[in-house]
Amino acid sequence: MKVLIVEDEAPLRTSLLNCLRQDGYVCETAENYRHAHTKIKLYQYDCVLVDLTLPDGNGLDLVRTLKADQSPAGVLIISARDSLDDKIAGLDLGADDYLPKPFHLAELSARVRAIIRRRQFQGQHHIIFRDLVLFPDQNLVLVHDKPLNLTRKEYDLLLFLLASPNRVLTKEAIAEHIWGDAADMADSLDFIYSHLKNLRKKLQEAGADNYIRTIYGLGYKLASG
């Protein structure tokens, strides 16, 4: 799962980055409106954390842009401006939640998880797909009721595929979503094939069907039948 943190205060931005990375998210940051606007125009995110007060613009305009572009990202507004008018304005624009500063990092983490559950998996605490059961909050995958031992990237790949069953995902989309900015520095995308090969092998060794399909020339998809 991929998160964009839009926050101009460097110490808080670093704290949010460390907290969400520890939760297993691929995180990117933007320290001002211009940088954030560029990122949301170029890339897709599962959740965007938006500070309202930015040095060169208003965070509410970023929410407007996300909604105008029909972005699937969930939006969590974080702001020291704890006024009812700001909260109503943000929620009316389509933000999923509003968290006034100061806040505990544990609460922010819980709210991000809840937003992603609602956005990607209709609020379910677990996902059932054929012979798989996945618990996003626990990073746990069961195959025929037995835990499956996956690396972090294998788990992220499976979760990304589960969020879009029967939809072809290009190698570029997978790389950008799972590796974030780091994918831009790769000489090739062959590493995706290696991770998918290992994921397929582990699933099949655990007794799962081979439902990760290669769509030659396009990418990969998770087939429901």
C-alpha positions as CSV (number, residue, x, y, z in Angstrom):
1,M,0.0,0.0,0.0
2,K,1.3,3.4,-1.0
3,V,0.9,6.6,1.0
4,L,1.8,10.3,0.2
5,I,2.5,12.5,3.2
6,V,2.0,16.2,2.5
7,E,3.4,18.1,5.5
8,D,5.7,21.2,5.6
9,E,7.0,20.7,9.1
10,A,10.1,18.6,8.7
11,P,10.2,17.0,12.2
12,L,6.5,15.9,11.9
13,R,7.0,14.8,8.3
14,T,9.9,12.6,9.4
15,S,7.9,11.1,12.3
16,L,5.0,10.3,10.0
17,L,7.3,8.8,7.4
18,N,9.0,6.5,10.0
19,C,5.7,5.5,11.6
20,L,4.0,4.5,8.4
21,R,7.0,2.8,7.0
22,Q,7.2,0.7,10.2
23,D,3.6,-0.3,9.4
24,G,4.8,-1.6,6.0
25,Y,3.6,1.2,3.8
26,V,5.5,2.5,0.8
27,C,5.7,6.2,1.6
28,E,6.5,9.3,-0.3
29,T,6.6,12.9,1.0
30,A,5.9,16.4,-0.3
31,E,6.9,19.5,1.7
32,N,4.7,22.0,-0.1
33,Y,1.7,22.5,-2.4
34,R,3.6,22.5,-5.6
35,H,5.5,19.3,-4.9
36,A,2.4,17.6,-3.7
37,H,0.3,18.7,-6.7
38,T,3.0,17.3,-9.1
39,K,3.0,13.9,-7.3
40,I,-0.8,13.4,-7.2
41,K,-0.9,14.3,-11.0
42,L,1.8,11.8,-11.8
43,Y,1.3,8.9,-9.4
44,Q,-1.5,7.0,-7.7
45,Y,-1.7,6.4,-4.0
46,D,-3.9,4.4,-1.6
47,C,-4.0,7.2,0.9
48,V,-2.9,10.8,0.9
49,L,-2.3,12.7,4.2
50,V,-2.8,16.4,3.6
51,D,-1.9,19.3,5.9
52,L,-4.2,22.3,5.2
53,T,-1.6,25.0,5.9
54,L,1.2,24.8,3.3
55,P,3.7,27.5,2.6
56,D,2.6,28.0,-1.0
57,G,-1.0,26.9,-1.1
58,N,-4.1,25.4,0.7
59,G,-4.3,21.7,1.3
60,L,-8.0,21.8,0.5
61,D,-7.1,22.6,-3.1
62,L,-5.1,19.3,-3.2
63,V,-8.3,17.5,-2.1
64,R,-10.2,19.2,-4.8
65,T,-7.7,18.1,-7.4
66,L,-7.8,14.5,-6.2
67,K,-11.5,14.4,-6.4
68,A,-11.7,16.2,-9.8
69,D,-9.2,13.6,-11.2
70,Q,-11.4,10.8,-9.7
71,S,-8.4,9.5,-7.8
72,P,-9.1,6.2,-5.8
73,A,-6.9,7.5,-3.0
74,G,-8.3,7.9,0.5
75,V,-7.7,11.3,2.0
76,L,-6.8,12.1,5.6
77,I,-6.6,15.8,6.5
78,I,-4.1,16.6,9.3
79,S,-4.2,20.1,10.5
80,A,-3.6,22.5,13.4
81,R,-6.6,24.4,12.2
82,D,-9.1,22.5,14.3
83,S,-12.1,24.6,13.3
84,L,-15.5,23.2,12.5
85,D,-15.6,25.1,9.3
86,D,-12.3,23.6,8.0
87,K,-13.5,20.1,9.0
88,I,-16.8,20.5,7.3
89,A,-15.1,22.0,4.2
90,G,-12.7,19.1,4.0
91,L,-15.3,16.4,4.4
92,D,-17.7,18.1,2.0
93,L,-14.9,18.0,-0.6
94,G,-14.6,14.2,-0.2
95,A,-11.9,13.7,2.4
96,D,-12.4,10.5,4.3
97,D,-11.3,11.7,7.7
98,Y,-9.9,14.8,9.6
99,L,-7.3,14.5,12.4
100,P,-6.5,17.7,14.3
101,K,-2.9,18.3,15.5
102,P,-1.5,17.4,17.9
103,F,-2.3,13.7,17.6
104,H,-0.8,10.3,18.6
105,L,1.0,8.4,15.9
106,A,-0.9,5.3,16.9
107,E,-4.2,7.0,16.2
108,L,-3.0,8.3,12.8
109,S,-1.9,4.8,11.9
110,A,-5.2,3.3,12.9
111,R,-7.1,5.9,10.8
112,V,-4.9,5.2,7.8
113,R,-5.6,1.5,8.1
114,A,-9.4,2.2,8.4
115,I,-9.4,4.4,5.3
116,I,-7.5,1.9,3.2
117,R,-9.9,-0.9,4.3
118,R,-12.9,1.2,3.4
119,R,-11.4,2.2,0.0
120,Q,-9.9,-1.0,-1.1
121,F,-11.8,-3.8,0.7
122,Q,-15.2,-2.3,1.6
123,G,-14.2,-2.0,5.3
124,Q,-13.5,-5.7,5.7
125,H,-11.0,-6.8,8.4
126,H,-10.1,-9.8,6.3
127,I,-10.1,-10.6,2.6
128,I,-11.2,-14.0,1.2
129,F,-10.1,-14.9,-2.3
130,R,-10.6,-18.5,-3.4
131,D,-8.3,-20.5,-1.1
132,L,-6.7,-17.4,0.4
133,V,-7.6,-15.5,3.5
134,L,-5.6,-12.3,4.1
135,F,-5.7,-10.0,7.2
136,P,-4.3,-6.6,6.2
137,D,-4.0,-5.2,9.7
138,Q,-1.9,-8.2,10.7
139,N,0.1,-8.8,7.5
140,L,-1.1,-12.3,7.7
141,V,-1.9,-14.7,4.8
142,L,-3.6,-18.1,5.2
143,V,-3.8,-20.8,2.6
144,H,-6.2,-23.6,3.6
145,D,-6.0,-22.1,7.1
146,K,-2.2,-22.4,7.3
147,P,0.0,-19.3,7.5
148,L,2.0,-18.5,4.4
149,N,5.5,-17.1,4.9
150,L,6.0,-14.2,2.5
151,T,8.7,-11.5,2.3
152,R,7.5,-7.9,2.6
153,K,7.5,-7.3,-1.1
154,E,5.8,-10.6,-1.9
155,Y,3.0,-9.7,0.6
156,D,2.7,-6.2,-0.9
157,L,2.4,-7.7,-4.4
158,L,-0.3,-10.1,-3.3
159,L,-2.2,-7.3,-1.6
160,F,-2.0,-5.0,-4.6
161,L,-3.3,-7.8,-6.9
162,L,-6.1,-8.6,-4.4
163,A,-7.2,-5.0,-4.5
164,S,-7.8,-5.3,-8.3
165,P,-8.9,-8.8,-9.1
166,N,-9.4,-9.7,-12.8
167,R,-7.7,-6.4,-13.8
168,V,-4.5,-6.4,-15.8
169,L,-1.8,-4.5,-13.9
170,T,1.2,-3.4,-16.0
171,K,4.8,-3.9,-14.7
172,E,5.2,-0.2,-14.6
173,A,2.1,0.2,-12.3
174,I,3.3,-2.6,-10.0
175,A,6.8,-1.2,-9.8
176,E,5.5,2.3,-9.0
177,H,3.0,1.1,-6.5
178,I,5.2,-1.3,-4.6
179,W,8.6,0.4,-4.8
180,G,7.5,4.1,-5.1
181,D,10.2,6.6,-6.1
182,A,12.9,3.9,-6.0
183,A,11.4,2.2,-9.1
184,D,12.4,5.2,-11.2
185,M,16.1,4.4,-10.6
186,A,15.8,0.8,-11.8
187,D,17.6,-0.1,-15.1
188,S,14.8,-2.6,-15.9
189,L,11.7,-4.0,-14.4
190,D,12.9,-7.6,-14.5
191,F,13.0,-7.7,-10.7
192,I,9.1,-7.8,-10.7
193,Y,9.2,-11.1,-12.6
194,S,11.5,-12.6,-9.9
195,H,9.2,-11.5,-7.0
196,L,6.1,-12.8,-8.8
197,K,7.8,-16.1,-9.6
198,N,8.7,-16.5,-5.9
199,L,5.1,-15.6,-4.8
200,R,3.6,-18.0,-7.3
201,K,5.9,-20.8,-6.1
202,K,5.0,-20.3,-2.4
203,L,1.3,-20.1,-3.1
204,Q,1.4,-23.4,-5.1
205,E,3.6,-25.2,-2.6
206,A,1.0,-24.2,0.1
207,G,-1.7,-25.8,-2.1
208,A,-3.2,-22.7,-3.7
209,D,-4.3,-22.7,-7.3
210,N,-2.2,-20.8,-9.9
211,Y,-4.4,-17.7,-10.2
212,I,-1.7,-15.1,-10.9
213,R,-1.8,-15.0,-14.7
214,T,0.8,-13.4,-17.0
215,I,-0.8,-11.4,-19.8
216,Y,2.0,-11.3,-22.3
217,G,2.9,-7.9,-23.5
218,L,0.7,-6.2,-20.9
219,G,1.3,-7.4,-17.3
220,Y,-0.3,-9.6,-14.7
221,K,-3.7,-10.2,-13.2
222,L,-5.3,-12.1,-10.3
223,A,-7.9,-14.4,-11.9
224,S,-11.0,-15.1,-9.8
225,G,-11.9,-18.2,-11.8
